[in-house]
């Protein structure tokens, strides 16, 4: 079976937004605007066909599916599961 991966820039935006829990801070880290991060997250959501963040006024909250993807990414890339 062949698997298709999402574009790398969307995964970078997702990882930063998930870790920092903030699109603005993720954008600062990636040298992007919060709007650019949001667009990349939306592209990733379209790729997976599911919402990864629950959007509220100026606040994004992770959803369970997002946590599962985040854990799978860490386990699949040899990061050791924890950063410190």
C-alpha positions as CSV (number, residue, x, y, z in Angstrom):
1,X,0.0,0.0,0.0
2,X,1.3,3.4,-0.9
3,X,0.9,6.4,1.5
4,X,0.8,10.0,0.5
5,X,2.3,12.6,2.9
6,X,1.0,16.1,3.3
7,X,3.3,19.0,2.3
8,X,6.2,19.5,4.7
9,X,5.4,23.2,5.3
10,X,2.0,22.3,6.6
11,X,3.5,19.8,9.0
12,X,6.0,22.4,10.3
13,X,3.1,24.9,10.9
14,X,1.1,22.2,12.6
15,X,3.9,21.1,14.9
16,X,4.7,24.6,16.0
17,X,1.1,25.5,16.5
18,X,0.4,22.3,18.5
19,X,3.5,22.7,20.7
20,X,3.0,26.4,21.3
21,X,-0.8,26.2,21.3
22,X,-0.9,29.6,19.6
23,X,-0.9,30.5,15.9
24,X,0.8,33.9,16.5
25,X,3.7,32.4,18.5
26,X,4.0,29.6,15.9
27,X,4.2,32.2,13.2
28,X,6.9,34.1,15.0
29,X,8.9,31.0,15.4
30,X,8.5,30.1,11.7
31,X,8.9,33.7,10.5
32,X,5.4,33.8,9.2
33,X,2.2,35.7,10.0
34,X,-0.5,34.1,12.1
35,X,-2.7,34.2,9.0
36,X,-0.1,32.2,7.0
37,X,0.0,29.6,9.8
38,X,-3.8,29.4,9.8
39,X,-3.8,28.9,6.0
40,X,-1.2,26.1,6.3
41,X,-3.3,24.5,9.1
42,X,-6.4,24.7,6.9
43,X,-4.5,23.0,4.1
44,X,-3.5,20.2,6.4
45,X,-7.1,19.9,7.6
46,X,-8.2,19.6,4.0
47,X,-5.6,16.9,3.4
48,X,-6.7,14.8,6.3
49,X,-10.4,15.7,5.9
50,X,-10.9,16.7,9.5
51,X,-10.5,19.7,11.8
52,X,-7.3,19.7,13.8
53,X,-8.1,22.8,15.9
54,X,-11.4,24.0,17.3
55,X,-11.4,27.7,16.5
56,X,-12.8,30.2,18.9
57,X,-12.3,33.9,19.1
58,X,-8.5,34.4,19.2
59,X,-8.1,30.9,20.7
60,X,-7.4,27.6,19.2
61,X,-7.8,24.4,21.1
62,X,-6.4,21.0,20.1
63,X,-8.8,18.2,19.3
64,X,-8.2,14.6,20.1
65,X,-7.4,13.7,16.5
66,X,-4.7,16.4,16.5
67,X,-3.1,14.9,19.6
68,X,-3.1,11.5,18.0
69,X,-1.3,12.9,14.9
70,X,1.1,14.8,17.0
71,X,2.0,11.7,19.0
72,X,2.4,9.7,15.8
73,X,4.7,12.3,14.3
74,X,6.9,12.3,17.4
75,X,7.1,8.5,17.5
76,X,7.7,8.2,13.8
77,X,10.6,10.7,13.6
78,X,12.7,9.4,16.5
79,X,12.3,12.5,18.6
80,X,12.1,10.4,21.8
81,X,8.6,11.5,22.6
82,X,9.6,14.3,24.9
83,X,11.4,17.6,24.3
84,X,13.0,19.4,27.1
